[in-house]
Amino acid sequence: MSDLNLEDIKQLHISYLFQNYGREEVCFDHGQGEFLFDIGNCRYLDFVAGIAVNALGHNHPAVVEAVTRQAPRLIHTSNLYYIKEQAELGEAIASIAPWPLAVSLFVNSGAEANEGALKLACKGTGRARFLAAKNSFHGRTSVALSATGQPKYQSGFEPLLSRAFDFIEYGNVEQLKSSVTSETAALILEPIQGEGGIIVPSQEFMRTARDITTDKGAMLIVDEVQTGLCRTGRWFGFEHFGIVPDIITLAKALGGGYPIGAIVSSMEISKTFTPGSHGTTFGGNPLGCAVAKAVLSTMKKEKLAERANLKGEEWMAKLRSITRESAMVKEVRGRGLMIGVEMEGERANEFKAYAFQRKQLVNVAGGRTVRLVPPLIMGDQSMTALNESMKSFLTRPHPETKTL
Ligand SMILES: Cc1ncc(COP(=O)(O)O)c(C=O)c1O
């Protein structure tokens, strides 16, 4: 139990922290599996998983063991020196990624991975025009934000953002074909738009993205920050489309909660960056890499891609049958354990508040979609608990449906 109560902690926040986040009325103290416990020791079911970060759940023994083994030995040296754990993590990523994605550069976040990937494509092609999708999200640093096709994130920062980006409708094959040109350095896409509201593109769109970039000598960057590492029922989201990108970016699940990201490409593309072209002080430090290595080997051992695929299909089928009759729900969609329930008007936000009262954490993506990205180890009982909440939310009297 904490010596500070929630009000004390909120006051400290107000006094000493930037107020750039809208936060829920809760502060967590510890976690176990798919459960979080607040400072009053009240238990919550976690369908957010740190926004698709805690893929192994909270306090997974493999993550804890890696931290406690590595931290006393060595936390940070520098990329001025060889780093054993970094090399081993690079090898582990090469073992799960399809050829020729075999070479990694480690950074600290998703935005930083995308920033580096876009620089890599610029230098590698000698071109400076980029294409991205409307409704996308690629991060908050300047180039990553330039690639983010949502005015709400760019507003107020425009003079800083690059005019090198054009945007196409996500899913519009004809627009895609006509927008990639011989001046395009790269097309950057999410294989499922996460922040945009769990939007799954067609096979044709993603395959065209691969074909047209190859034809025009541009690079295809697939942002796997949210979709990557078993979340969608495969190691990587792009695998659903039978394509292999030139560059992929990873972060979120990679460190099981420890901040680490990666740019992954072929050996040939990686050679674009020579000593001094790109770098970071903290990226690829021994502690982060040791933890990420443990995360990947646990995902392999526990067959979490297969599990996410199976559980996701079952869960989506249940959610569809619960919501089918309701005018409040427009669609249930997703892949694996990356599921969106799109609702009418403000219903998604209302459901979030309703679930919170029932000690279940969900969040809303794209304004109207309840996003479910739980730990990949989540048990059936927990999913059933969310289904029950959805059922009772949809059948309780709502102000507009009350008879007069
Ligand atoms: C697809 C995608 N790319 C990039 C990012 C940015 O990652 P980070 O917040 O680690 O910078 C996110 C974060 O939500 C994301 O979903």
The ligand as an SDF file (V2000), in Angstrom:
LIG
                    3D

 16 16  0  0  0  0  0  0  0  0999 V2000
    2.1040    2.4130  -35.3240 C   0  0  0  0  0  0  0  0  0  0  0  0
    2.8480    3.2870  -34.3640 C   0  0  0  0  0  0  0  0  0  0  0  0
    4.0050    3.8430  -34.7540 N   0  0  0  0  0  0  0  0  0  0  0  0
    4.7170    4.6200  -33.9140 C   0  0  0  0  0  0  0  0  0  0  0  0
    4.2840    4.9010  -32.6470 C   0  0  0  0  0  0  0  0  0  0  0  0
    5.0970    5.7750  -31.7460 C   0  0  0  0  0  0  0  0  0  0  0  0
    5.7470    5.0140  -30.7940 O   0  0  0  0  0  0  0  0  0  0  0  0
    6.3830    5.6990  -29.5080 P   0  0  0  0  0  0  0  0  0  0  0  0
    5.2560    6.2430  -28.7060 O   0  0  0  0  0  0  0  0  0  0  0  0
    7.1420    4.5910  -28.8220 O   0  0  0  0  0  0  0  0  0  0  0  0
    7.2950    6.7770  -29.9860 O   0  0  0  0  0  0  0  0  0  0  0  0
    3.0820    4.3270  -32.1990 C   0  0  0  0  0  0  0  0  0  0  0  0
    2.5770    4.6060  -30.8430 C   0  0  0  0  0  0  0  0  0  0  0  0
    1.4330    4.4270  -30.5230 O   0  0  0  0  0  0  0  0  0  0  0  0
    2.3460    3.5060  -33.0820 C   0  0  0  0  0  0  0  0  0  0  0  0
    1.1770    2.9490  -32.7130 O   0  0  0  0  0  0  0  0  0  0  0  0
  1  2  1  0
  2  3  1  0
  2 15  2  0
  3  4  2  0
  4  5  1  0
  5  6  1  0
  5 12  2  0
  6  7  1  0
  7  8  1  0
  8  9  2  0
  8 10  1  0
  8 11  1  0
 12 13  1  0
 12 15  1  0
 13 14  2  0
 15 16  1  0
M  END
$$$$
